Amino acid sequence: MKEVKIKDSALQQAAAKGMDEFVQVFVDAIYEAIGGELNADTMTQLNADQLTLLGYHALREEVMDGGFVQLIHNGWGEFIYLNPFAKAVRAWGLQDLYRLISKSHIYFARHHEDIEKDCSDEEFMALFEKYPEFDDFDDAFVEGEERYTEQIAHYIDEHIDSFATIEK
């Protein structure tokens, strides 16, 4: 396992700014520890909590920017849907997020091959019209994002040692 280190002063500054910044300090430190890229090799260097946090970060970034279609198109679908990510967030207490991922899984399974194909920007934009079944899931995520992030910040705070070593 890679050792993830965060300076206590950086953690305190982030916590003072809010939950988004608090969570981001951990995401940034984990990425730094693995050389900035999550792939098959670097995944083995992280524990389940660290992987789940990076999964949530990717889910949040992609869905807030372009919805589940973008998430799937940009290669995160397998990570979110074909790994124990949903079960992990449920174990963290995020029942609503678990349900959202579980309910949208059928559409991922049905359409991911088409959504994942290389395409032009125009073809990519057409995917949103082609797969409107993701719209309600996009809306539900956006509505719950602040609550999800707050719950994750609390989980991290209660299990800090699972995410990083805090240095003076």
Backbone as JSON, one array per atom type, in Angstrom:
{
  "sequence": "MKEVKIKDSALQQAAAKGMDEFVQVFVDAIYEAIGGELNADTMTQLNADQLTLLGYHALREEVMDGGFVQLIHNGWGEFIYLNPFAKAVRAWGLQDLYRLISKSHIYFARHHEDIEKDCSDEEFMALFEKYPEFDDFDDAFVEGEERYTEQIAHYIDEHIDSFATIEK",
  "N": [[0.83, -1.19, 0.0], [0.49, 2.19, -0.82], [1.81, 4.93, 0.95], [-0.1, 7.56, 2.03], [0.18, 10.9, 2.62], [-0.67, 13.75, 4.54], [-0.27, 17.07, 5.43], [-0.9, 18.37, 8.63], [-1.47, 21.08, 8.9], [-2.35, 21.78, 6.31], [-4.63, 20.23, 6.17], [-6.17, 21.38, 8.21], [-6.54, 23.97, 7.17], [-8.05, 23.37, 4.87], [-10.31, 22.18, 6.01], [-11.37, 24.37, 7.33], [-12.28, 25.85, 5.21], [-14.39, 24.39, 4.19], [-16.54, 21.52, 3.43], [-16.16, 20.53, 0.8], [-13.53, 21.29, 0.15], [-12.18, 19.99, 2.22], [-12.6, 17.26, 1.57], [-11.37, 17.28, -0.93], [-8.64, 17.66, -0.31], [-7.87, 15.14, 0.57], [-8.38, 13.61, -1.74], [-6.55, 14.8, -3.53], [-4.11, 14.2, -2.22], [-4.08, 11.41, -2.3], [-4.02, 10.95, -5.07], [-1.55, 12.17, -5.59], [0.16, 10.42, -4.24], [0.05, 8.16, -5.86], [1.16, 8.93, -8.21], [-0.46, 10.54, -9.77], [-2.25, 9.26, -11.48], [-4.96, 7.07, -11.86], [-5.0, 3.75, -12.44], [-4.87, 0.3, -13.57], [-2.52, -0.67, -12.36], [-1.92, 1.25, -10.32], [-4.2, 1.1, -8.79], [-3.93, -1.17, -7.23], [-2.29, -0.31, -5.26], [-3.72, 1.02, -3.41], [-6.1, 1.23, -0.68], [-9.44, -0.05, -0.01], [-11.14, 2.05, 0.91], [-9.76, 4.34, 0.0], [-9.85, 3.93, -2.77], [-12.63, 3.99, -3.16], [-13.16, 6.64, -2.49], [-11.78, 7.99, -4.57], [-13.29, 7.03, -6.67], [-15.79, 8.2, -6.07], [-15.07, 10.86, -6.37], [-14.47, 10.99, -9.13], [-16.99, 10.26, -10.16], [-18.55, 12.4, -9.2], [-17.25, 14.65, -10.44], [-17.56, 14.05, -13.2], [-20.39, 13.63, -13.54], [-21.49, 16.02, -12.58], [-20.52, 17.72, -14.49], [-21.23, 16.65, -17.03], [-23.13, 14.66, -16.79], [-24.33, 11.2, -16.47], [-23.96, 9.99, -18.94], [-21.63, 11.24, -19.91], [-19.85, 10.39, -17.9], [-19.77, 7.62, -18.4], [-18.92, 7.6, -21.07], [-16.37, 8.69, -20.81], [-14.95, 6.66, -19.69], [-15.35, 5.82, -17.03], [-17.45, 4.21, -16.34], [-17.22, 1.36, -15.99], [-15.71, 1.27, -13.63], [-17.46, 2.41, -11.76], [-19.84, 0.91, -12.04], [-19.17, -1.85, -12.36], [-17.6, -2.68, -10.31], [-17.23, -3.0, -6.73], [-18.18, -0.46, -5.96], [-20.73, 0.81, -5.49], [-21.72, -0.72, -3.35], [-19.79, -0.1, -1.49], [-20.2, 2.69, -1.02], [-22.7, 2.5, 0.09], [-22.07, 1.14, 2.44], [-20.73, 3.2, 3.65], [-22.78, 4.72, 4.43], [-24.3, 6.08, 2.56], [-27.06, 5.7, 1.41], [-28.92, 6.71, -0.49], [-27.3, 7.4, -2.68], [-26.28, 4.9, -3.29], [-28.68, 3.63, -4.12], [-29.27, 5.18, -6.4], [-27.12, 4.59, -8.13], [-27.48, 1.84, -8.36], [-30.03, 1.7, -9.56], [-29.55, 2.98, -12.0], [-27.82, 1.28, -13.17], [-28.87, -0.68, -14.92], [-29.26, 0.7, -17.31], [-26.69, 1.46, -17.92], [-25.63, -1.12, -18.39], [-27.11, -1.82, -20.62], [-26.48, 0.13, -22.58], [-23.77, 0.87, -22.56], [-21.7, 0.04, -24.35], [-22.19, 1.38, -26.77], [-22.12, 4.06, -25.89], [-19.49, 4.28, -25.0], [-17.92, 4.28, -27.27], [-15.44, 5.71, -29.45], [-15.87, 8.97, -30.65], [-16.94, 11.89, -32.52], [-17.19, 15.32, -31.36], [-19.72, 16.26, -31.99], [-21.14, 13.85, -32.37], [-20.9, 12.88, -29.79], [-22.4, 14.77, -28.33], [-24.88, 14.15, -29.34], [-25.42, 11.78, -28.07], [-26.65, 12.38, -25.66], [-29.23, 13.04, -26.32], [-29.96, 10.67, -27.47], [-29.97, 8.91, -25.35], [-31.98, 9.53, -23.19], [-32.85, 8.39, -20.85], [-31.01, 8.61, -18.86], [-31.29, 11.15, -17.85], [-32.99, 11.66, -15.58], [-31.48, 10.46, -13.59], [-29.18, 11.99, -13.67], [-30.24, 14.45, -12.8], [-31.1, 13.72, -10.22], [-28.66, 13.1, -9.02], [-27.36, 15.6, -9.08], [-29.09, 17.07, -7.43], [-28.64, 15.73, -5.0], [-25.92, 15.94, -4.54], [-24.52, 17.79, -2.78], [-25.3, 16.86, -0.27], [-24.32, 14.21, -0.43], [-21.54, 14.68, -0.6], [-21.1, 15.94, 1.83], [-21.73, 13.82, 3.58], [-19.69, 12.05, 2.88], [-17.46, 13.55, 3.64], [-17.85, 13.51, 6.43], [-17.59, 10.75, 6.86], [-14.9, 10.34, 6.11], [-13.66, 11.96, 8.05], [-14.27, 10.52, 10.36], [-12.85, 8.23, 9.91], [-10.15, 8.71, 9.37], [-7.58, 7.52, 9.37], [-7.83, 5.49, 7.52], [-7.55, 6.73, 5.14], [-5.34, 8.5, 5.02], [-2.11, 9.43, 6.39], [-1.71, 11.74, 8.87], [0.44, 14.39, 9.15], [2.48, 16.33, 11.32]],
  "CA": [[0.0, 0.0, 0.0], [1.18, 3.48, -0.86], [1.5, 5.78, 2.09], [-0.65, 8.85, 1.66], [0.49, 11.83, 3.71], [-1.26, 15.09, 4.49], [0.18, 17.93, 6.53], [-2.0, 18.78, 9.5], [-1.81, 22.48, 8.59], [-3.13, 21.78, 5.07], [-5.92, 19.66, 6.52], [-6.9, 22.37, 8.99], [-6.94, 25.03, 6.25], [-9.12, 22.86, 4.02], [-11.5, 21.99, 6.85], [-11.92, 25.69, 7.62], [-12.93, 26.34, 3.99], [-15.63, 23.66, 3.96], [-16.48, 20.08, 3.19], [-15.59, 20.25, -0.52], [-12.08, 21.44, 0.25], [-11.72, 18.92, 3.11], [-12.58, 16.03, 0.77], [-10.39, 17.45, -2.01], [-7.29, 17.47, 0.23], [-7.61, 13.7, 0.57], [-8.31, 13.18, -3.14], [-5.27, 15.27, -4.08], [-3.01, 13.47, -1.59], [-4.1, 10.04, -2.83], [-3.51, 11.02, -6.45], [-0.11, 12.46, -5.53], [0.85, 9.2, -3.8], [0.08, 7.17, -6.95], [1.72, 9.53, -9.4], [-1.42, 11.34, -10.5], [-3.11, 8.52, -12.41], [-5.59, 5.84, -11.37], [-5.05, 2.72, -13.47], [-4.85, -1.05, -12.99], [-1.35, -0.8, -11.49], [-1.99, 2.09, -9.12], [-5.33, 0.65, -7.97], [-3.46, -2.18, -6.28], [-1.51, 0.38, -4.23], [-4.65, 1.74, -2.54], [-7.08, 0.4, 0.04], [-10.82, 0.08, -0.5], [-11.67, 3.38, 1.19], [-9.11, 5.29, -0.9], [-10.42, 3.7, -4.1], [-14.01, 4.47, -3.15], [-13.11, 8.1, -2.53], [-11.43, 8.41, -5.93], [-14.47, 6.74, -7.48], [-16.79, 9.25, -5.84], [-14.55, 12.1, -6.96], [-14.68, 10.89, -10.58], [-18.44, 10.3, -10.36], [-19.0, 13.78, -8.97], [-16.72, 15.53, -11.49], [-18.15, 13.73, -14.5], [-21.84, 13.82, -13.57], [-21.78, 17.45, -12.42], [-20.13, 18.39, -15.73], [-21.92, 16.18, -18.23], [-24.06, 13.57, -16.52], [-23.9, 9.81, -16.51], [-23.48, 9.69, -20.29], [-20.23, 11.65, -19.95], [-19.13, 9.49, -17.01], [-19.58, 6.35, -19.11], [-18.12, 7.86, -22.28], [-14.98, 8.97, -20.41], [-14.3, 5.45, -19.2], [-15.55, 5.56, -15.6], [-18.6, 3.34, -16.13], [-16.83, 0.07, -15.42], [-15.28, 1.48, -12.24], [-18.63, 2.7, -10.93], [-20.89, -0.11, -12.15], [-18.72, -3.24, -12.37], [-16.79, -2.88, -9.11], [-18.1, -2.86, -5.55], [-18.3, 0.95, -5.58], [-22.06, 1.11, -4.92], [-21.78, -1.36, -2.03], [-18.9, 0.65, -0.6], [-20.84, 3.93, -0.57], [-23.78, 2.09, 0.99], [-21.43, 0.86, 3.73], [-20.37, 4.5, 4.22], [-24.01, 5.36, 4.87], [-24.92, 6.85, 1.47], [-28.1, 4.84, 0.85], [-29.51, 7.32, -1.68], [-26.35, 7.27, -3.78], [-26.31, 3.47, -3.62], [-29.89, 3.37, -4.91], [-29.12, 5.87, -7.68], [-26.2, 3.8, -8.96], [-28.12, 0.54, -8.62], [-31.13, 1.87, -10.51], [-29.04, 3.38, -13.31], [-26.97, 0.19, -13.68], [-29.51, -1.37, -16.05], [-29.04, 1.51, -18.51], [-25.27, 1.28, -18.23], [-25.47, -2.45, -18.98], [-27.79, -1.83, -21.92], [-25.99, 1.1, -23.56], [-22.39, 1.34, -22.39], [-20.84, -0.2, -25.51], [-22.4, 2.47, -27.72], [-21.7, 5.31, -25.27], [-18.04, 4.27, -24.82], [-17.23, 4.35, -28.57], [-14.82, 6.97, -29.86], [-16.77, 9.72, -31.53], [-16.7, 13.33, -32.65], [-17.93, 16.13, -30.39], [-21.12, 16.29, -32.43], [-21.71, 12.54, -32.05], [-20.98, 12.8, -28.33], [-23.55, 15.56, -27.9], [-26.09, 13.43, -29.76], [-25.67, 10.69, -27.11], [-27.55, 12.87, -24.61], [-30.59, 12.9, -26.87], [-30.18, 9.25, -27.76], [-30.16, 8.18, -24.09], [-32.61, 10.42, -22.21], [-33.13, 7.66, -19.61], [-30.05, 9.02, -17.84], [-31.61, 12.51, -17.4], [-33.5, 11.68, -14.2], [-30.37, 10.11, -12.7], [-28.35, 13.19, -13.63], [-30.93, 15.42, -11.93], [-31.09, 13.21, -8.84], [-27.3, 13.26, -8.48], [-27.11, 17.03, -8.86], [-29.86, 17.45, -6.25], [-28.09, 15.11, -3.8], [-24.45, 16.06, -4.49], [-24.03, 18.47, -1.58], [-25.52, 15.93, 0.84], [-23.37, 13.1, -0.58], [-20.19, 15.17, -0.28], [-21.08, 16.15, 3.28], [-21.67, 12.5, 4.21], [-18.35, 11.52, 2.65], [-16.55, 14.3, 4.51], [-18.01, 12.97, 7.78], [-17.01, 9.41, 6.88], [-13.45, 10.51, 6.12], [-13.29, 12.5, 9.36], [-14.4, 9.46, 11.36], [-11.97, 7.11, 9.54], [-9.01, 9.38, 8.73], [-6.45, 6.6, 9.2], [-8.06, 4.67, 6.32], [-7.31, 7.55, 3.95], [-4.03, 9.15, 4.99], [-1.39, 9.7, 7.62], [-1.65, 13.19, 9.09], [1.75, 14.75, 9.67], [2.58, 17.65, 11.96]],
  "C": [[0.87, 1.26, 0.0], [0.82, 4.26, 0.39], [1.07, 7.14, 1.58], [-0.46, 9.77, 2.86], [-0.15, 13.18, 3.46], [-0.73, 15.88, 5.69], [-1.03, 18.4, 7.32], [-2.43, 20.21, 9.19], [-2.67, 22.57, 7.32], [-4.54, 21.24, 5.33], [-6.78, 20.67, 7.28], [-7.4, 23.52, 8.1], [-8.12, 24.59, 5.38], [-10.41, 22.71, 4.81], [-12.17, 23.33, 7.14], [-12.67, 26.26, 6.41], [-14.23, 25.62, 3.7], [-15.42, 22.22, 3.56], [-15.88, 19.73, 1.82], [-14.07, 20.28, -0.48], [-11.48, 20.34, 1.13], [-11.59, 17.61, 2.33], [-11.49, 16.12, -0.29], [-8.95, 17.27, -1.54], [-6.92, 15.99, 0.22], [-7.49, 13.17, -0.86], [-6.95, 13.55, -3.73], [-4.09, 14.48, -3.51], [-2.94, 12.03, -2.1], [-3.55, 10.02, -4.26], [-2.01, 11.29, -6.47], [0.68, 11.2, -5.17], [0.99, 8.16, -4.92], [0.56, 7.77, -8.27], [0.72, 10.23, -10.3], [-2.37, 10.58, -11.41], [-3.65, 7.25, -11.74], [-5.69, 4.87, -12.55], [-4.94, 1.36, -12.79], [-3.67, -1.23, -12.03], [-1.49, 0.0, -10.19], [-3.17, 1.71, -8.22], [-4.87, -0.33, -6.89], [-2.67, -1.57, -5.13], [-2.4, 1.09, -3.21], [-5.57, 0.77, -1.81], [-8.49, 0.71, -0.48], [-11.4, 1.46, -0.26], [-11.07, 4.43, 0.25], [-9.67, 5.16, -2.32], [-11.85, 4.22, -4.2], [-14.05, 5.99, -3.22], [-12.76, 8.6, -3.93], [-12.58, 8.13, -6.89], [-15.54, 7.8, -7.32], [-16.34, 10.56, -6.5], [-14.79, 12.1, -8.48], [-16.17, 10.98, -10.91], [-18.95, 11.73, -10.24], [-18.53, 14.71, -10.09], [-17.43, 15.3, -12.81], [-19.65, 14.06, -14.55], [-22.2, 15.3, -13.41], [-21.45, 18.22, -13.71], [-20.97, 17.96, -16.92], [-22.8, 14.96, -18.03], [-23.45, 12.19, -16.63], [-23.41, 9.4, -17.89], [-22.01, 10.06, -20.4], [-19.38, 10.74, -19.09], [-18.79, 8.19, -17.74], [-18.67, 6.54, -20.32], [-16.64, 8.04, -21.92], [-14.31, 7.81, -19.69], [-14.48, 5.1, -17.74], [-16.71, 4.59, -15.32], [-18.26, 2.02, -15.48], [-16.44, 0.22, -13.95], [-16.49, 1.64, -11.32], [-19.61, 1.53, -10.9], [-20.41, -1.56, -12.02], [-17.76, -3.58, -11.23], [-17.71, -2.7, -7.91], [-18.27, -1.42, -5.06], [-19.63, 1.25, -4.89], [-22.19, 0.5, -3.52], [-20.92, -0.61, -1.02], [-19.56, 1.94, -0.11], [-22.03, 3.63, 0.33], [-23.21, 1.81, 2.38], [-20.99, 2.15, 4.43], [-21.6, 5.26, 4.7], [-24.75, 6.15, 3.8], [-25.95, 5.98, 0.74], [-28.68, 5.4, -0.45], [-28.59, 7.2, -2.89], [-26.27, 5.81, -4.23], [-27.5, 3.15, -4.52], [-29.8, 3.98, -6.31], [-28.23, 5.06, -8.63], [-26.85, 2.46, -9.32], [-29.23, 0.65, -9.66], [-30.64, 2.25, -11.91], [-28.18, 2.29, -13.95], [-27.57, -0.5, -14.91], [-29.27, -0.61, -17.36], [-27.57, 1.49, -18.91], [-25.07, -0.05, -18.95], [-26.02, -2.5, -20.41], [-27.06, -1.0, -22.98], [-24.5, 1.43, -23.52], [-21.52, 1.13, -23.62], [-20.98, 0.92, -26.55], [-21.87, 3.79, -27.16], [-20.17, 5.41, -25.19], [-17.26, 4.43, -26.13], [-16.59, 5.72, -28.77], [-15.77, 7.67, -30.82], [-16.37, 11.19, -31.57], [-17.48, 14.06, -31.54], [-19.42, 16.16, -30.71], [-21.82, 14.97, -32.1], [-21.87, 12.35, -30.54], [-22.2, 13.56, -27.83], [-24.87, 14.86, -28.25], [-26.42, 12.27, -28.8], [-26.65, 11.11, -26.01], [-29.0, 12.77, -25.06], [-30.95, 11.45, -27.11], [-30.5, 8.46, -26.49], [-30.75, 9.07, -23.0], [-32.93, 9.72, -20.88], [-32.14, 8.01, -18.49], [-30.4, 10.38, -17.23], [-32.09, 12.55, -15.95], [-32.4, 11.34, -13.2], [-29.4, 11.28, -12.57], [-28.95, 14.2, -12.65], [-30.87, 14.99, -10.47], [-29.7, 13.36, -8.22], [-27.02, 14.72, -8.16], [-27.84, 17.51, -7.59], [-29.24, 16.91, -4.96], [-26.61, 15.34, -3.57], [-23.93, 16.69, -3.21], [-24.17, 17.56, -0.35], [-24.53, 14.76, 0.77], [-21.97, 13.52, -0.14], [-20.06, 15.4, 1.22], [-20.97, 14.81, 4.02], [-20.29, 11.87, 4.04], [-17.33, 12.24, 3.51], [-16.63, 13.78, 5.95], [-17.4, 11.58, 7.89], [-15.49, 9.5, 6.95], [-12.99, 10.96, 7.5], [-13.31, 11.42, 10.44], [-13.46, 8.29, 11.1], [-10.69, 7.63, 8.87], [-7.86, 8.41, 8.45], [-6.61, 5.68, 7.99], [-7.72, 5.43, 5.04], [-5.9, 8.11, 3.88], [-3.41, 9.19, 6.39], [-1.29, 11.22, 7.73], [-0.33, 13.52, 9.79], [1.73, 16.15, 10.27], [3.32, 18.62, 11.08]]
}
